[in-house]
Amino acid sequence: MEKKLQKWIKKIQKKSDPVASNDLVTYYYKEIYAYVYKKTLEKELAMDLTQEIFMNMLETIHQFDAQLATFRTWLYQIARYRIVDYYRSKSHRQQMVVEVLEDENHQTESFLDSMLMRFKIEEIESFINTLGEDRQVIFWLKVAQQKSFNEIGLLLKVSESTVKSRFYATVKLVKNEFGGIAYE
């Protein structure tokens, strides 16, 4: 199967071959969809993100280098970054606000507190997005996806202690910038 995958990849890289593109997407679709669904727990969202991941894969396949990583690893990296981007995105935050607005049991005082917190969260998100990519990825995987330090280490291929030190260094920067906000 590995030779067939390499053949499809080369055809896509050289000629943008639509048949090879279809075969490659079909081969990995269920696996990537399952991964995305596991991270989002929403069928429609997982389908949309999976489609975006494969579109990105086809647009950037000329950058794939088999000497640096396997194709599967490269594809999972695209998926991982797309999921993190989604959780950082405005549409995700807007969906969270819509959910608050639609909650009929939400009392006015609680709603106002929630909205103030969301504005503070947007400021923190903007700050986090100015930091290095490794810090951003670790922070969003821990906070937005509630991954354990061990899981993040396995995903990023770094030690758990490295993940912890980078995460807590980022939390310290946030505390310094925003006056004592703590991560529980």
C-alpha atoms as a printed R data frame, in Angstrom:
    type eleno elety resid chain resno       x      y       z
1   ATOM     1    CA   MET     A     1   0.000  0.000   0.000
2   ATOM     2    CA   GLU     A     2   2.905  2.337   0.778
3   ATOM     3    CA   LYS     A     3   4.036  2.235  -2.854
4   ATOM     4    CA   LYS     A     4   0.532  3.056  -4.037
5   ATOM     5    CA   LEU     A     5   0.403  6.045  -1.653
6   ATOM     6    CA   GLN     A     6   3.776  7.290  -2.900
7   ATOM     7    CA   LYS     A     7   2.575  6.912  -6.486
8   ATOM     8    CA   TRP     A     8  -0.578  8.965  -5.793
9   ATOM     9    CA   ILE     A     9   1.424 11.661  -4.027
10  ATOM    10    CA   LYS     A    10   3.914 11.962  -6.891
11  ATOM    11    CA   LYS     A    11   1.102 12.155  -9.465
12  ATOM    12    CA   ILE     A    12  -0.589 14.920  -7.498
13  ATOM    13    CA   GLN     A    13   2.662 16.816  -6.971
14  ATOM    14    CA   LYS     A    14   3.698 16.606 -10.626
15  ATOM    15    CA   LYS     A    15   0.405 16.815 -12.525
16  ATOM    16    CA   SER     A    16  -2.297 17.667  -9.985
17  ATOM    17    CA   ASP     A    17  -3.840 14.372 -11.022
18  ATOM    18    CA   PRO     A    18  -7.552 14.383 -10.032
19  ATOM    19    CA   VAL     A    19  -7.850 10.581  -9.911
20  ATOM    20    CA   ALA     A    20  -4.820 10.273  -7.621
21  ATOM    21    CA   SER     A    21  -6.176 13.147  -5.516
22  ATOM    22    CA   ASN     A    22  -9.510 11.381  -5.126
23  ATOM    23    CA   ASP     A    23  -7.812  8.074  -4.273
24  ATOM    24    CA   LEU     A    24  -5.586  9.707  -1.652
25  ATOM    25    CA   VAL     A    25  -8.467 11.592  -0.022
26  ATOM    26    CA   THR     A    26 -10.656  8.480  -0.056
27  ATOM    27    CA   TYR     A    27  -7.869  6.430   1.531
28  ATOM    28    CA   TYR     A    28  -7.436  8.823   4.489
29  ATOM    29    CA   TYR     A    29 -10.906 10.366   4.792
30  ATOM    30    CA   LYS     A    30 -12.449  8.110   7.467
31  ATOM    31    CA   GLU     A    31  -9.320  8.179   9.606
32  ATOM    32    CA   ILE     A    32  -8.990 11.976   9.536
33  ATOM    33    CA   TYR     A    33 -12.733 12.482  10.028
34  ATOM    34    CA   ALA     A    34 -12.634 10.205  13.107
35  ATOM    35    CA   TYR     A    35  -9.690 12.172  14.496
36  ATOM    36    CA   VAL     A    36 -11.450 15.518  13.944
37  ATOM    37    CA   TYR     A    37 -14.743 14.220  15.350
38  ATOM    38    CA   LYS     A    38 -12.938 12.986  18.463
39  ATOM    39    CA   LYS     A    39 -11.541 16.511  18.962
40  ATOM    40    CA   THR     A    40 -14.787 18.416  18.270
41  ATOM    41    CA   LEU     A    41 -17.591 15.976  19.161
42  ATOM    42    CA   GLU     A    42 -19.796 17.642  16.513
43  ATOM    43    CA   LYS     A    43 -20.648 15.726  13.340
44  ATOM    44    CA   GLU     A    44 -21.260 18.710  11.030
45  ATOM    45    CA   LEU     A    45 -18.255 20.627  12.303
46  ATOM    46    CA   ALA     A    46 -16.041 17.559  11.952
47  ATOM    47    CA   MET     A    47 -17.219 17.102   8.358
48  ATOM    48    CA   ASP     A    48 -16.523 20.775   7.534
49  ATOM    49    CA   LEU     A    49 -13.092 20.750   9.137
50  ATOM    50    CA   THR     A    50 -12.189 17.456   7.485
51  ATOM    51    CA   GLN     A    51 -13.076 18.922   4.095
52  ATOM    52    CA   GLU     A    52 -10.928 21.977   4.837
53  ATOM    53    CA   ILE     A    53  -8.050 19.761   5.930
54  ATOM    54    CA   PHE     A    54  -8.106 17.837   2.659
55  ATOM    55    CA   MET     A    55  -8.394 21.022   0.617
56  ATOM    56    CA   ASN     A    56  -5.364 22.374   2.475
57  ATOM    57    CA   MET     A    57  -3.546 19.087   1.940
58  ATOM    58    CA   LEU     A    58  -4.134 19.227  -1.814
59  ATOM    59    CA   GLU     A    59  -3.122 22.897  -1.993
60  ATOM    60    CA   THR     A    60   0.131 22.326  -0.108
61  ATOM    61    CA   ILE     A    61   1.079 18.795  -1.153
62  ATOM    62    CA   HIS     A    62   3.963 20.168  -3.197
63  ATOM    63    CA   GLN     A    63   5.568 21.096   0.160
64  ATOM    64    CA   PHE     A    64   5.415 17.527   1.444
65  ATOM    65    CA   ASP     A    65   8.868 15.968   1.822
66  ATOM    66    CA   ALA     A    66   8.947 12.234   2.541
67  ATOM    67    CA   GLN     A    67  12.455 12.596   4.006
68  ATOM    68    CA   LEU     A    68  11.133 14.820   6.813
69  ATOM    69    CA   ALA     A    69   8.010 12.860   7.802
70  ATOM    70    CA   THR     A    70   5.618 10.212   6.603
71  ATOM    71    CA   PHE     A    71   2.639 11.453   4.630
72  ATOM    72    CA   ARG     A    72   0.288 10.332   7.403
73  ATOM    73    CA   THR     A    73   2.250 12.351   9.987
74  ATOM    74    CA   TRP     A    74   2.252 15.383   7.687
75  ATOM    75    CA   LEU     A    75  -1.507 15.071   7.135
76  ATOM    76    CA   TYR     A    76  -2.180 14.772  10.880
77  ATOM    77    CA   GLN     A    77  -0.104 17.898  11.435
78  ATOM    78    CA   ILE     A    78  -2.356 19.771   8.987
79  ATOM    79    CA   ALA     A    79  -5.399 18.414  10.840
80  ATOM    80    CA   ARG     A    80  -4.029 19.317  14.249
81  ATOM    81    CA   TYR     A    81  -3.250 22.889  13.222
82  ATOM    82    CA   ARG     A    82  -6.650 23.318  11.566
83  ATOM    83    CA   ILE     A    83  -8.431 22.201  14.732
84  ATOM    84    CA   VAL     A    84  -6.354 24.581  16.854
85  ATOM    85    CA   ASP     A    85  -7.087 27.379  14.369
86  ATOM    86    CA   TYR     A    86 -10.795 26.631  14.648
87  ATOM    87    CA   TYR     A    87 -10.768 26.903  18.431
88  ATOM    88    CA   ARG     A    88  -8.891 30.195  18.166
89  ATOM    89    CA   SER     A    89 -11.222 31.495  15.470
90  ATOM    90    CA   LYS     A    90 -13.857 34.145  15.705
91  ATOM    91    CA   SER     A    91 -16.557 31.741  14.497
92  ATOM    92    CA   HIS     A    92 -15.924 29.456  17.489
93  ATOM    93    CA   ARG     A    93 -16.178 32.382  19.904
94  ATOM    94    CA   GLN     A    94 -19.332 33.619  18.148
95  ATOM    95    CA   GLN     A    95 -20.872 30.148  18.487
96  ATOM    96    CA   MET     A    96 -20.127 30.236  22.207
97  ATOM    97    CA   VAL     A    97 -21.907 33.620  22.510
98  ATOM    98    CA   VAL     A    98 -24.894 32.340  20.526
99  ATOM    99    CA   GLU     A    99 -25.169 29.388  22.902
100 ATOM   100    CA   VAL     A   100 -25.234 31.773  25.846
101 ATOM   101    CA   LEU     A   101 -27.894 33.933  24.187
102 ATOM   102    CA   GLU     A   102 -30.047 30.916  23.391
103 ATOM   103    CA   ASP     A   103 -29.965 29.606  26.941
104 ATOM   104    CA   GLU     A   104 -33.377 30.683  28.271
105 ATOM   105    CA   ASN     A   105 -32.496 29.749  31.850
106 ATOM   106    CA   HIS     A   106 -29.607 32.218  31.882
107 ATOM   107    CA   GLN     A   107 -30.401 35.045  34.276
108 ATOM   108    CA   THR     A   108 -29.485 38.637  33.368
109 ATOM   109    CA   GLU     A   109 -26.769 39.066  35.991
110 ATOM   110    CA   SER     A   110 -25.172 35.772  35.093
111 ATOM   111    CA   PHE     A   111 -25.422 36.672  31.405
112 ATOM   112    CA   LEU     A   112 -23.634 40.012  31.952
113 ATOM   113    CA   ASP     A   113 -20.881 38.330  33.959
114 ATOM   114    CA   SER     A   114 -20.511 35.778  31.203
115 ATOM   115    CA   MET     A   115 -20.283 38.459  28.504
116 ATOM   116    CA   LEU     A   116 -17.649 40.416  30.469
117 ATOM   117    CA   MET     A   117 -15.646 37.227  30.847
118 ATOM   118    CA   ARG     A   118 -15.901 36.582  27.112
119 ATOM   119    CA   PHE     A   119 -14.526 40.049  26.335
120 ATOM   120    CA   LYS     A   120 -11.596 39.363  28.666
121 ATOM   121    CA   ILE     A   121 -11.111 36.004  26.962
122 ATOM   122    CA   GLU     A   122 -10.924 37.718  23.564
123 ATOM   123    CA   GLU     A   123  -8.197 40.020  24.892
124 ATOM   124    CA   ILE     A   124  -6.283 37.027  26.225
125 ATOM   125    CA   GLU     A   125  -6.732 35.183  22.917
126 ATOM   126    CA   SER     A   126  -5.294 38.163  21.052
127 ATOM   127    CA   PHE     A   127  -2.332 38.229  23.404
128 ATOM   128    CA   ILE     A   128  -1.716 34.464  23.101
129 ATOM   129    CA   ASN     A   129  -1.791 34.775  19.304
130 ATOM   130    CA   THR     A   130   1.183 37.167  19.457
131 ATOM   131    CA   LEU     A   131   3.357 34.503  21.085
132 ATOM   132    CA   GLY     A   132   5.442 31.872  19.294
133 ATOM   133    CA   GLU     A   133   3.629 29.077  17.484
134 ATOM   134    CA   ASP     A   134   4.840 26.371  19.899
135 ATOM   135    CA   ARG     A   135   3.418 28.275  22.872
136 ATOM   136    CA   GLN     A   136   0.150 28.933  21.040
137 ATOM   137    CA   VAL     A   137  -0.335 25.286  20.104
138 ATOM   138    CA   ILE     A   138   0.416 24.027  23.622
139 ATOM   139    CA   PHE     A   139  -1.836 26.666  25.213
140 ATOM   140    CA   TRP     A   140  -4.810 25.987  22.898
141 ATOM   141    CA   LEU     A   141  -4.487 22.214  23.147
142 ATOM   142    CA   LYS     A   142  -4.478 22.453  26.947
143 ATOM   143    CA   VAL     A   143  -7.157 25.130  27.367
144 ATOM   144    CA   ALA     A   144  -9.517 24.726  24.405
145 ATOM   145    CA   GLN     A   145  -9.243 20.984  23.915
146 ATOM   146    CA   GLN     A   146  -8.452 20.097  27.534
147 ATOM   147    CA   LYS     A   147  -5.657 17.735  26.552
148 ATOM   148    CA   SER     A   148  -3.397 16.372  29.253
149 ATOM   149    CA   PHE     A   149   0.255 17.392  29.260
150 ATOM   150    CA   ASN     A   150   1.137 13.832  28.310
151 ATOM   151    CA   GLU     A   151  -1.251 13.861  25.309
152 ATOM   152    CA   ILE     A   152   0.154 17.187  24.116
153 ATOM   153    CA   GLY     A   153   3.695 15.868  24.460
154 ATOM   154    CA   LEU     A   154   2.823 12.832  22.368
155 ATOM   155    CA   LEU     A   155   1.139 14.981  19.698
156 ATOM   156    CA   LEU     A   156   4.059 17.409  19.464
157 ATOM   157    CA   LYS     A   157   6.761 14.805  20.019
158 ATOM   158    CA   VAL     A   158   8.266 16.593  23.034
159 ATOM   159    CA   SER     A   159   8.546 15.537  26.654
160 ATOM   160    CA   GLU     A   160   5.722 16.083  29.106
161 ATOM   161    CA   SER     A   161   7.999 18.281  31.234
162 ATOM   162    CA   THR     A   162   8.749 20.484  28.211
163 ATOM   163    CA   VAL     A   163   5.027 20.888  27.583
164 ATOM   164    CA   LYS     A   164   4.422 21.763  31.249
165 ATOM   165    CA   SER     A   165   7.216 24.330  31.378
166 ATOM   166    CA   ARG     A   166   6.078 26.005  28.144
167 ATOM   167    CA   PHE     A   167   2.452 26.029  29.243
168 ATOM   168    CA   TYR     A   168   3.153 27.487  32.682
169 ATOM   169    CA   ALA     A   169   5.574 30.037  31.228
170 ATOM   170    CA   THR     A   170   2.750 31.132  28.917
171 ATOM   171    CA   VAL     A   171   0.308 31.268  31.849
172 ATOM   172    CA   LYS     A   172   2.813 33.433  33.730
173 ATOM   173    CA   LEU     A   173   3.006 35.815  30.759
174 ATOM   174    CA   VAL     A   174  -0.803 36.014  30.691
175 ATOM   175    CA   LYS     A   175  -0.919 36.681  34.447
176 ATOM   176    CA   ASN     A   176   1.661 39.441  34.107
177 ATOM   177    CA   GLU     A   177  -0.179 40.994  31.170
178 ATOM   178    CA   PHE     A   178  -3.692 40.770  32.621
179 ATOM   179    CA   GLY     A   179  -3.101 41.162  36.336
180 ATOM   180    CA   GLY     A   180  -3.357 37.848  38.112
181 ATOM   181    CA   ILE     A   181  -5.787 35.803  36.022
182 ATOM   182    CA   ALA     A   182  -5.042 32.202  36.933
183 ATOM   183    CA   TYR     A   183  -5.567 28.922  35.131
184 ATOM   184    CA   GLU     A   184  -7.188 26.329  37.359
